[in-house]
Amino acid sequence: MNILYIMFDQLRFDYLSCAGHPHLKTPHIDALAARGVRFTRAYVQSPTCGSSRMSSYTGRYPSSHGVQFNGYPLRVGEWTMGDHLRKAGMSCHLIGKTHMVADADGMQRLGLVPDSVIGVRQSECGFDPFVRDDGLWAEGPDGFYDSKRSPYNEYLKSKGYPGNNPWGDFANAGAIGEDIASGWFMVNADQPANIAEEDSETPWLTREAMRFIETVERRDDQPWCAHLSYIKPHWPYIVPAPYHDMYGPEHVLPAVRRDAERTDAHPVFAGMMNNQIGRAFSREDVRQKVIPAYMGLIKQADDQMGHLFGWLEATGRLKDTMIVLTSDHGDYLGDHWLGEKNLFHEPSIKVPLIVYDPRSAADATRGTICDALIESIDLLPTFLEIAGGEPAPHILEGRSLMPLLHGEPIDWRDHAIAEFDYATLPLSEELGLDPKDARLFMVVDDRWKFMHAEGGLRPMLFDLQNDPDELVDLAKTDAHQEVIDLMYNRLLAWGVRMSQRVTLSDAQIAARRGKSARKGILLGVYEAAEVDETLTEAYRRQVPKPGS
């Protein structure tokens, strides 16, 4: 069986009609959910692109793989999805974004040539890239945000779009008269992107995915895993016609927030509410510009899923392809007086997750909803089981979703963990924190969500049962100290986990017990008769004579 691993960027868990959005209709994603399992409590391990994605691609927490924020390199030698799956006989490919930064110093130290097979895989998070485009071709006084070649920009140039960066001038900008209406300015979010819809990012990448599948099946005879990774509905918030005006202010849901959240707010929360992003999304005029465009981007994405899924079915590929659809994090969109992501409220840290398994073993769960606590690091162990590989729990910190997909009884986790390192944000300096202390940790269970902040700052606590919108921080008082103590105990148990011993499995270590004696290591032996004579044979000999 093949695996199509679809990831959208910054797609909220509740901006799908199958998840209950009252205005945004996503029939094609809904149809996938009707064929598979929709998980309602899937949490990423970090609310920022690069760190979250590296957890998905390695099956490990940020503190294990080391990529705590965007721009942090993934160290050379870290086991990745491609490494695990290729070992199991499944190829692993990339179409789209990873947000991965290569460990160039580590590669140079080990003499890895960047354009060799191993060098490419180390540079591309273990994937064999069919097309890599991170889709953020922003440009400022210090140059481009991403200095790599953009295949999408090259495509636009081949279609006749002029300039050095048509991504910025056309795909992510409108036109007002003769002036570019850049999507970086949210006032332009209601303008149609100045590009033919079929040439915009999402349709282009969908076509690339189809082209990849046809190519790999002509070229190889082994099963494949394809990571189809879209940049949208990530900002810039602008979308081409006809999607730009499908939704209006009347479709913008009220912001989930209260004035009381600003009173005695946690210092990190307060800092994020008061930065430029938070101040912007606290304005209703900003929300009414941005959210309809965000919805249009999602509607376009759903239509492209219709094209892709329909093509898979028409070509007979749907019957032997597992499809996983998810996101790397969400988007606050003004909830809790915040924009972007970077904190642990549900709109940011919880993501959509739909898994379609075409095999008959999954028939019992088709069209069902599962509210088990899922972590994004669970996907790689699931894929490894699909590929028929040996489990690797000494490396992979998640667990396979297969029992949940097949309706099998299982003792599942009772809490989930996430981390966030904000050391590179100005907020850490404003709070007077050293980089090592600008870190947050989340523990969530069936009722409670807890946040610990390093640097001597107090925690946060929400009662998801009685306050599902997370509007009342219960850690402002000591009334729930028992719950806070429970969460700290869980965080301690997680913090002392075995996370770095990845070269030997538990079984390999167990097999080594007591074996050193059979190689002559006889510690604590006073005389030979105390142990089995076979262990001392090499030491019970006559002294060799010179010349013998």
C-alpha positions as CSV (number, residue, x, y, z in Angstrom):
1,M,0.0,0.0,0.0
2,N,1.1,3.6,-0.7
3,I,0.8,6.5,1.6
4,L,-0.3,10.0,0.6
5,Y,0.6,12.3,3.5
6,I,-1.1,15.7,2.9
7,M,-0.3,18.6,5.2
8,F,-1.7,22.1,4.9
9,D,0.0,25.0,6.6
10,Q,-1.8,26.9,9.3
11,L,-5.2,25.2,8.8
12,R,-7.4,25.4,11.9
13,F,-9.0,22.3,13.2
14,D,-12.5,23.9,13.2
15,Y,-12.4,25.5,9.7
16,L,-13.9,22.4,7.9
17,S,-17.6,21.7,7.6
18,C,-17.1,18.2,8.9
19,A,-15.7,19.8,12.1
20,G,-18.8,22.0,12.4
21,H,-18.0,25.3,10.7
22,P,-21.4,26.9,9.9
23,H,-20.4,28.7,6.7
24,L,-17.3,27.1,5.2
25,K,-18.3,24.1,3.1
26,T,-15.5,21.5,2.4
27,P,-17.3,18.6,0.8
28,H,-14.3,16.8,-0.5
29,I,-12.4,16.8,2.8
30,D,-15.7,15.8,4.4
31,A,-16.0,12.9,2.0
32,L,-12.5,11.7,3.0
33,A,-13.6,11.8,6.6
34,A,-16.7,9.7,5.7
35,R,-14.3,7.1,4.3
36,G,-11.9,7.1,7.2
37,V,-11.5,8.3,10.8
38,R,-11.6,11.9,11.9
39,F,-9.6,12.6,15.0
40,T,-11.0,15.5,17.1
41,R,-8.1,15.8,19.5
42,A,-4.9,15.8,17.5
43,Y,-2.2,18.0,18.9
44,V,1.0,19.1,17.2
45,Q,4.2,19.1,19.3
46,S,5.0,22.8,18.7
47,P,2.8,25.7,17.5
48,T,5.3,26.9,14.9
49,C,6.0,25.6,11.4
50,G,9.6,24.3,11.5
51,S,9.5,22.7,14.9
52,S,6.1,21.1,14.4
53,R,7.1,19.7,11.1
54,M,10.4,18.3,12.3
55,S,8.4,16.4,15.0
56,S,6.1,15.0,12.4
57,Y,9.1,14.0,10.2
58,T,11.1,12.4,12.9
59,G,8.4,11.0,15.2
60,R,10.1,12.8,18.1
61,Y,9.5,15.8,20.4
62,P,11.3,19.1,19.8
63,S,13.5,18.6,22.8
64,S,14.6,15.3,21.3
65,H,15.3,16.4,17.7
66,G,16.5,19.9,18.7
67,V,14.6,22.0,16.2
68,Q,12.8,24.3,18.6
69,F,11.9,27.1,16.3
70,N,12.0,28.1,12.6
71,G,15.5,28.4,11.2
72,Y,17.0,25.9,13.6
73,P,18.9,23.2,11.6
74,L,18.0,19.5,12.0
75,R,21.2,17.9,13.1
76,V,23.0,15.5,10.8
77,G,22.2,11.9,11.4
78,E,18.7,12.4,13.0
79,W,16.5,9.6,11.9
80,T,13.7,10.8,9.7
81,M,10.6,9.4,8.0
82,G,12.6,8.6,4.9
83,D,15.2,6.7,6.8
84,H,12.6,4.5,8.6
85,L,10.5,3.9,5.5
86,R,13.3,3.2,3.1
87,K,14.7,0.6,5.6
88,A,11.3,-1.0,5.4
89,G,11.3,-1.1,1.6
90,M,9.1,2.0,1.0
91,S,10.4,5.1,-0.9
92,C,9.7,8.5,0.6
93,H,9.3,11.7,-1.4
94,L,8.5,15.4,-1.0
95,I,6.1,17.6,-3.0
96,G,6.0,21.0,-1.5
97,K,7.1,22.5,1.8
98,T,9.1,21.2,4.8
99,H,10.5,24.4,6.4
100,M,13.6,22.4,7.1
101,V,17.0,24.0,7.5
102,A,20.0,21.7,6.8
103,D,22.8,21.3,9.3
104,A,25.4,22.7,6.9
105,D,28.2,22.7,9.5
106,G,27.5,19.1,10.4
107,M,27.5,18.0,6.8
108,Q,30.8,19.8,6.2
109,R,32.3,18.3,9.3
110,L,31.4,14.8,8.1
111,G,32.4,15.4,4.5
112,L,28.9,15.0,3.1
113,V,28.6,16.5,-0.4
114,P,25.3,18.4,-0.6
115,D,24.4,17.2,-4.1
116,S,25.1,13.5,-3.3
117,V,22.2,11.2,-2.6
118,I,23.0,11.1,1.2
119,G,23.7,14.9,1.1
120,V,20.3,15.7,-0.5
121,R,18.5,13.5,2.0
122,Q,20.3,15.2,4.9
123,S,19.4,18.5,3.4
124,E,15.8,17.6,2.8
125,C,14.7,16.1,6.1
126,G,15.2,12.5,4.8
127,F,12.9,12.9,1.8
128,D,13.8,12.4,-1.9
129,P,12.5,15.7,-3.2
130,F,10.3,15.7,-6.3
131,V,9.7,19.4,-5.8
132,R,10.7,21.4,-2.8
133,D,9.2,24.8,-2.4
134,D,8.6,26.4,1.0
135,G,6.5,29.1,-0.5
136,L,7.8,32.1,1.4
137,W,9.6,34.2,-1.1
138,A,9.4,37.4,1.0
139,E,11.9,40.1,0.2
140,G,13.3,42.9,2.4
141,P,16.3,45.2,2.7
142,D,18.5,42.2,3.7
143,G,17.4,40.1,0.7
144,F,15.0,37.1,0.4
145,Y,13.7,35.2,3.5
146,D,14.4,32.0,1.6
147,S,17.4,32.1,-0.7
148,K,16.8,28.7,-2.4
149,R,15.5,28.4,-5.9
150,S,11.7,28.5,-6.1
151,P,10.3,25.9,-8.5
152,Y,7.0,27.7,-8.3
153,N,8.5,31.0,-9.3
154,E,10.2,29.2,-12.2
155,Y,6.8,27.8,-13.2
156,L,5.2,31.3,-13.1
157,K,8.0,32.7,-15.2
158,S,7.5,29.9,-17.8
159,K,3.8,31.0,-17.9
160,G,4.8,34.6,-18.8
161,Y,4.5,36.3,-15.4
162,P,7.3,38.9,-15.4
163,G,9.8,39.9,-12.8
164,N,12.3,38.2,-10.4
165,N,9.6,37.2,-7.8
166,P,6.2,36.6,-9.4
167,W,5.3,34.7,-6.2
168,G,5.2,38.1,-4.4
169,D,4.1,40.3,-7.3
170,F,1.2,38.1,-8.6
171,A,0.4,34.9,-6.6
172,N,0.4,36.8,-3.3
173,A,-0.6,40.3,-4.4
174,G,-3.6,42.0,-6.1
175,A,-3.6,45.0,-8.3
176,I,-5.2,48.4,-7.7
177,G,-4.9,50.3,-10.8
178,E,-1.3,50.0,-11.8
179,D,-0.1,49.5,-8.3
180,I,0.7,46.1,-6.7
181,A,-1.6,45.5,-3.7
182,S,0.7,43.2,-1.7
183,G,-0.8,40.5,0.4
184,W,1.6,41.4,3.2
185,F,-0.7,44.3,3.9
186,M,-3.8,42.8,5.3
187,V,-5.9,45.7,4.1
188,N,-5.5,44.1,0.7
189,A,-6.9,40.7,1.8
190,D,-10.2,41.2,0.0
191,Q,-8.5,41.9,-3.3
192,P,-8.3,39.0,-5.8
193,A,-4.7,37.8,-6.3
194,N,-3.5,39.0,-9.7
195,I,-3.0,35.6,-11.1
196,A,-5.1,33.0,-13.0
197,E,-6.6,30.7,-10.5
198,E,-5.1,27.6,-12.1
199,D,-1.6,29.2,-11.8
200,S,-1.9,29.9,-8.1
201,E,0.1,27.8,-5.5
202,T,-2.5,25.2,-4.5
203,P,-3.6,24.0,-7.9
204,W,0.0,24.0,-9.1
205,L,1.1,21.8,-6.3
206,T,-1.8,19.5,-6.8
207,R,-0.8,19.0,-10.4
208,E,2.8,18.3,-9.3
209,A,1.5,15.6,-6.9
210,M,-0.3,13.9,-9.8
211,R,2.8,14.2,-12.0
212,F,4.9,12.7,-9.2
213,I,2.6,9.7,-8.7
214,E,2.6,8.9,-12.5
215,T,6.4,9.3,-12.5
216,V,7.2,7.2,-9.5
217,E,4.9,4.4,-10.7
218,R,6.6,4.3,-14.1
219,R,10.0,4.4,-12.6
220,D,9.8,2.2,-9.4
221,D,8.1,-1.0,-8.5
222,Q,8.1,-0.5,-4.7
223,P,5.4,1.2,-2.6
224,W,5.8,4.9,-2.0
225,C,5.1,7.5,0.6
226,A,4.5,11.0,-0.8
227,H,4.4,14.0,1.5
228,L,2.2,16.6,-0.3
229,S,2.8,19.7,1.7
230,Y,0.9,22.9,0.8
231,I,1.8,26.4,1.9
232,K,-1.8,27.6,2.2
233,P,-3.9,28.8,3.9
234,H,-0.8,30.3,5.6
235,W,-0.4,34.0,5.1
236,P,-0.1,36.2,3.1
237,Y,-3.9,36.1,3.3
238,I,-4.9,36.6,-0.3
239,V,-6.6,34.3,-2.8
240,P,-7.4,34.5,-6.6
241,A,-10.9,34.9,-8.0
242,P,-13.4,33.4,-7.7
243,Y,-12.4,32.5,-4.1
244,H,-11.6,36.1,-3.0
245,D,-15.3,37.1,-2.5
246,M,-17.0,33.8,-1.7
247,Y,-17.2,34.9,1.9
248,G,-17.7,38.2,3.6
249,P,-18.0,39.8,7.0
250,E,-21.3,38.1,7.6
251,H,-19.4,34.8,7.5
252,V,-16.8,35.9,10.1
253,L,-17.5,34.1,13.4
254,P,-17.3,36.2,16.6
255,A,-13.9,36.2,18.2
256,V,-13.5,33.9,21.1
257,R,-12.2,36.3,23.7
258,R,-13.1,38.3,26.8
259,D,-11.8,41.5,28.2
260,A,-11.0,39.6,31.4
261,E,-8.3,37.7,29.7
262,R,-6.2,40.9,29.7
263,T,-6.5,41.3,33.4
264,D,-3.5,39.9,35.3
265,A,-2.6,37.9,32.2
266,H,0.4,35.5,32.2
267,P,3.4,37.6,31.1
268,V,4.0,35.5,27.9
269,F,0.3,35.7,27.0
270,A,0.3,39.4,27.7
271,G,3.3,40.0,25.6
272,M,1.8,38.2,22.6
273,M,-1.5,40.0,23.0
274,N,0.4,43.3,22.9
275,N,2.8,42.6,20.0
276,Q,2.0,43.9,16.5
277,I,0.3,40.7,15.5
278,G,-1.9,40.6,18.5
279,R,-2.8,44.3,18.3
280,A,-3.8,43.8,14.6
281,F,-6.0,40.8,15.1
282,S,-7.7,42.4,18.1
283,R,-9.2,44.8,15.6
284,E,-12.5,43.7,14.1
285,D,-11.8,45.5,10.8
286,V,-8.7,43.3,10.4
287,R,-10.6,40.1,11.1
288,Q,-13.3,41.0,8.6
289,K,-10.7,41.5,5.9
290,V,-8.5,38.5,6.7
291,I,-10.9,35.7,7.7
292,P,-12.9,35.7,4.4
293,A,-9.7,35.4,2.5
294,Y,-8.5,32.6,4.8
295,M,-11.8,30.9,4.2
296,G,-11.4,31.3,0.4
297,L,-8.0,29.7,0.6
298,I,-9.5,26.7,2.4
299,K,-12.3,26.5,-0.1
300,Q,-9.8,26.5,-2.9
301,A,-7.8,23.8,-1.1
302,D,-10.9,21.7,-0.7
303,D,-11.7,22.0,-4.4
304,Q,-8.2,20.8,-5.2
305,M,-8.7,17.8,-2.9
306,G,-11.8,17.0,-5.0
307,H,-9.6,17.0,-8.2
308,L,-6.9,14.9,-6.5
309,F,-9.2,12.4,-4.8
310,G,-11.3,12.1,-7.9
311,W,-8.2,11.4,-10.0
312,L,-7.0,8.8,-7.6
313,E,-10.4,7.0,-7.7
314,A,-10.7,7.2,-11.5
315,T,-7.3,5.7,-12.0
316,G,-7.8,2.9,-9.5
317,R,-5.2,4.2,-7.1
318,L,-7.6,5.0,-4.2
319,K,-8.0,1.3,-3.3
320,D,-4.3,0.9,-2.4
321,T,-3.4,4.3,-1.1
322,M,-3.7,5.4,2.5
323,I,-4.5,9.1,2.7
324,V,-3.6,11.2,5.8
325,L,-4.8,14.9,5.8
326,T,-3.6,17.2,8.6
327,S,-2.0,20.6,9.3
328,D,1.2,21.7,11.0
329,H,-0.6,24.1,13.4
330,G,-3.6,26.4,13.5
331,D,-4.3,30.1,13.4
332,Y,-5.7,32.3,16.2
333,L,-7.5,34.7,13.8
334,G,-8.2,37.1,16.7
335,D,-9.3,34.5,19.3
336,H,-7.9,35.3,22.7
337,W,-6.7,38.7,21.3
338,L,-4.1,36.9,19.3
339,G,-3.1,36.3,15.7
340,E,-0.8,33.7,14.2
341,K,0.0,30.8,16.5
342,N,2.8,30.4,19.1
343,L,0.8,29.6,22.2
344,F,-1.2,26.6,23.3
345,H,-4.9,27.5,23.0
346,E,-6.9,25.1,20.9
347,P,-7.0,27.2,17.7
348,S,-3.2,27.2,17.6
349,I,-2.1,23.8,18.9
350,K,-4.9,21.5,17.8
351,V,-5.1,20.4,14.1
352,P,-7.4,18.5,11.8
353,L,-6.5,14.9,11.3
354,I,-8.3,12.5,8.9
355,V,-6.9,9.1,8.1
356,Y,-8.3,6.9,5.3
357,D,-7.1,3.3,5.2
358,P,-8.5,1.5,2.2
359,R,-8.0,-2.0,3.6
360,S,-11.0,-4.1,4.8
361,A,-9.5,-4.2,8.3
362,A,-10.5,-0.5,8.6
363,D,-14.2,-1.1,7.5
364,A,-15.4,-1.1,11.1
365,T,-14.3,2.5,11.7
366,R,-15.2,4.1,8.4
367,G,-16.9,7.5,8.9
368,T,-16.3,7.5,12.6
369,I,-15.0,10.2,14.9
370,C,-12.2,9.4,17.4
371,D,-11.6,11.7,20.4
372,A,-8.5,9.9,21.7
373,L,-5.5,12.1,22.4
374,I,-3.3,12.1,19.3
375,E,0.1,13.6,18.9
376,S,1.5,14.4,15.5
377,I,4.5,12.2,16.3
378,D,2.1,9.2,16.0
379,L,2.0,9.4,12.2
380,L,5.5,8.1,11.5
381,P,5.0,4.9,13.7
382,T,1.8,4.4,11.8
383,F,3.5,4.7,8.4
384,L,6.3,2.4,9.5
385,E,3.7,-0.3,10.5
386,I,2.0,0.2,7.1
387,A,5.4,-0.3,5.4
388,G,5.9,-3.6,7.3
389,G,8.9,-2.2,9.2
390,E,10.1,-3.3,12.6
391,P,8.8,-0.9,15.4
392,A,11.5,1.4,16.7
393,P,10.3,2.7,20.0
394,H,13.8,3.6,21.2
395,I,13.8,6.2,18.4
396,L,10.1,7.0,17.7
397,E,8.3,8.7,20.6
398,G,4.8,8.4,19.2
399,R,2.7,5.3,18.8
400,S,1.0,3.7,15.8
401,L,-2.6,4.7,15.2
402,M,-3.4,1.4,13.6
403,P,-5.4,0.0,16.5
404,L,-7.6,3.1,16.5
405,L,-8.0,2.9,12.8
406,H,-9.0,-0.8,12.9
407,G,-11.3,-0.6,16.0
408,E,-9.0,-2.7,18.2
409,P,-9.0,-2.3,22.0
410,I,-5.9,-0.5,23.3
411,D,-4.6,1.2,26.4
412,W,-4.1,4.7,24.9
413,R,-2.3,7.7,26.4
414,D,-4.0,9.8,29.0
415,H,-2.2,13.1,28.2
416,A,-0.4,14.8,25.4
417,I,2.7,17.1,25.4
418,A,3.8,20.1,23.3
419,E,6.7,22.5,23.6
420,F,7.5,26.0,22.4
421,D,10.8,27.9,22.4
422,Y,10.4,31.6,21.9
423,A,14.0,32.6,22.5
424,T,14.3,34.3,19.1
425,L,11.2,36.4,19.6
426,P,11.6,40.0,21.0
427,L,9.3,38.9,23.8
428,S,12.0,36.9,25.5
429,E,14.2,39.9,25.8
430,E,11.3,42.1,27.0
431,L,10.8,39.6,29.8
432,G,14.5,39.6,30.7
433,L,14.9,35.9,29.9
434,D,18.0,34.1,28.8
435,P,17.5,31.9,25.7
436,K,17.5,28.7,27.8
437,D,14.6,30.0,29.8
438,A,12.4,31.2,27.0
439,R,10.5,27.9,26.8
440,L,7.0,26.8,27.3
441,F,5.5,23.3,27.8
442,M,1.9,22.1,27.5
443,V,0.3,19.1,29.1
444,V,-3.3,18.3,28.1
445,D,-5.7,15.5,29.2
446,D,-9.4,14.8,28.9
447,R,-10.3,17.8,31.1
448,W,-7.3,20.0,31.8
449,K,-4.8,22.0,29.8
450,F,-1.7,23.2,31.6
451,M,1.2,25.4,30.5
452,H,4.5,25.6,32.3
453,A,6.8,28.5,31.6
454,E,10.5,28.3,32.4
455,G,12.3,31.4,33.8
456,G,10.4,31.5,37.1
457,L,7.1,32.5,35.5
458,R,3.8,31.1,36.9
459,P,1.9,28.4,35.0
460,M,-1.5,28.6,33.2
461,L,-4.4,26.2,33.7
462,F,-7.7,25.8,31.8
463,D,-10.7,23.5,32.6
464,L,-11.7,22.3,29.1
465,Q,-14.8,20.6,30.5
466,N,-16.3,23.7,32.1
467,D,-14.5,26.3,30.0
468,P,-14.0,24.8,26.5
469,D,-13.1,28.2,25.1
470,E,-10.2,28.5,27.5
471,L,-11.2,32.0,28.7
472,V,-10.5,31.6,32.4
473,D,-6.9,30.9,33.6
474,L,-7.3,29.0,36.8
475,A,-3.6,29.2,37.8
476,K,-4.1,32.8,38.8
477,T,-5.1,31.5,42.2
478,D,-4.1,28.4,44.3
479,A,-7.6,26.9,44.2
480,H,-6.5,24.1,41.8
481,Q,-3.0,23.3,43.1
482,E,-3.8,19.6,43.2
483,V,-4.4,19.6,39.4
484,I,-1.3,21.7,38.9
485,D,0.8,19.2,40.9
486,L,-0.6,16.4,38.8
487,M,0.5,18.2,35.6
488,Y,3.9,18.9,37.0
489,N,4.4,15.2,37.9
490,R,3.4,14.3,34.3
491,L,5.8,16.9,33.0
492,L,8.6,15.5,35.2
493,A,8.0,11.9,34.1
494,W,8.1,13.1,30.5
495,G,11.2,15.2,31.1
496,V,13.2,12.2,32.4
497,R,12.2,9.9,29.6
498,M,14.8,8.1,27.6
499,S,15.0,10.2,24.5
500,Q,18.6,10.2,23.2
501,R,19.6,6.6,23.3
502,V,18.6,5.9,19.7
503,T,21.4,3.6,18.5
504,L,20.3,0.5,20.5
505,S,16.8,-0.8,21.1
506,D,15.7,-2.1,24.5
507,A,15.8,-5.6,23.0
508,Q,19.4,-5.2,21.9
509,I,20.4,-4.0,25.3
510,A,18.5,-6.8,27.0
511,A,20.3,-9.3,24.8
512,R,23.7,-8.0,26.0
513,R,23.0,-8.6,29.7
514,G,25.6,-10.8,31.2
515,K,27.4,-11.4,27.9
516,S,30.7,-9.6,28.9
517,A,31.7,-12.6,31.0
518,R,31.7,-14.8,27.9
519,K,34.3,-12.4,26.5
520,G,36.6,-12.6,29.4
521,I,35.4,-9.8,31.6
522,L,35.3,-11.5,35.0
523,L,34.7,-8.8,37.6
524,G,34.5,-9.7,41.2
525,V,35.9,-13.2,40.8
526,Y,38.2,-14.2,43.6
527,E,39.2,-17.6,42.2
528,A,38.4,-19.6,39.0
529,A,36.2,-22.2,40.8
530,E,33.6,-19.5,41.6
531,V,32.4,-19.4,38.0
532,D,31.6,-21.8,35.1
533,E,34.9,-23.3,33.9
534,T,34.1,-22.4,30.3
535,L,34.4,-18.7,31.2
536,T,38.0,-19.1,32.6
537,E,39.4,-21.4,30.0
538,A,41.6,-18.7,28.4
539,Y,43.1,-17.9,31.8
540,R,43.8,-21.5,32.9
541,R,46.8,-22.3,30.8
542,Q,50.5,-22.9,31.4
543,V,52.8,-20.1,30.8
544,P,54.0,-20.2,27.2
545,K,57.7,-21.0,26.8
546,P,59.8,-18.5,24.8
547,G,60.0,-19.4,21.2
548,S,57.1,-21.8,21.3
